[in-house]
Amino acid sequence: MNPNESLNERNAIRVAGVDLNFHKVRMPDRTPTGAQIAAAAGFTPSQQPTVLQLLTDGGFEDLRPEEVTELAGDDKFIVVESDRSFRLTIDGRRVDWPIARITGEIVRKLGNVPSDKDVYFEQQDVADRLLQNADVVDLSGTGVESFYSRKASWVLNVQGVRLEVHTPTIVVRDALVMAGFVPEDWKVYLKYASQEKQAVELTTIVDLRQPGIEKIWLVPHAVDNGEVVQAVRQEFALMEEDEAFLNERFAFWETFVEAGRRWLVIHAFQVPLGYRGQRRVTLALEVPPNYPTAQVDMFYVFPALSLSSGGGIPNTEAVQAIMGQQFQRWSRHRGTDSTWKADSDNIITHLALVESALRKEVAQ
């Protein structure tokens, strides 16, 4: 190897403009001045360029024309024509940027934001702005502009259950399990805006980045004995999505008011194996007058359930008179990590909790 070539490589630095696309230039020695670095980047003294040295912590240091820096290896500099700097923060870290405009792509590079995170521009009195790479933010206003990164997420509606997913794709089976449904109980359809729903398999991978995905729609595999789906009584209406779900899944259900309390009753509700002598019960849910703002809580069954193993079922000792029958009350409540959300919870999601509670007692 030519000794001069080796020396040149040792004296090499990388220089970029505001696009942060670095290219290699060679300096005459390992102690260049700011003016020498600007000249190597193609600027003349009359342009009064600003030279910023990129520090190991991701910050910048302004290098004056006469100031000397000692090269340490893999040194990076930004050289631009600018007469001032603009302060911003990225994930709480201060950055001084030499021009009044910055793109989402540059914020991502400056902040070393990984690809699985989104970049947001913090705004006052309006929602924070999600930045795409080509989006431009003006830094010339008063104050310090702030940017932050957050793990990317996508929202998927599974039969009324709202899932927040942190990967751009999800397997249908996993989505059903996350939403509290038993995958094998359902025929599964993917619904797009302004399109007919499409049948999918449990192994299908759904790409949540595709525009127009509305929900995963579930239909039970079959209704026993050829029973006709119908509501026996409807003394008060439920939400449209609730009624559609009940009509698709259950043969007989009804709503009525008794002693000032509103009840949804589902007849021939199937329970899992493990309960003594029972495969079907009548299930009752009390629906508050201001549902869905107010939550549906607990559930009631007739006849009372007992375990085939002979063990006891905790918090089922109380009874409630409904339609002249003594229903067993299951005191099951939402935990602090799954509180009722009026914009996403409904009869459908509560029934998922009912089924989960019944399976839990027989260890299914």
Secondary structure, DSSP 8 states (H G I E B T S, - for coil): --HHHHHHHHTEEEEE-TT---EEEE-SSSS-BHHHHHHHTT--GGG-EEEEEE-TTS-EEE--TT-B----SS-EEEEEE-S--EEEEETTEEEEESSSEEEHHHHHHHTT--TTEEEEE--SSS--EEE-TT-EEE--SSS-EEEEEEE--EEEEETTEEEEESSSEEEHHHHHHHHT--GGGEEEEEEETTS--EEE-TT-EEETTSTTEEEEEEEES--GGG---EEEEESS---HHHHHHHHHH-SEEEEEEETTEEEEEEEEEE--TTBTT-SEEEEEEE--TTTTTS----EEEES---BTT----TT---EEEETTEEEEEE-----GGG---TTT--HHHHHHHHHHHHHHHTT-
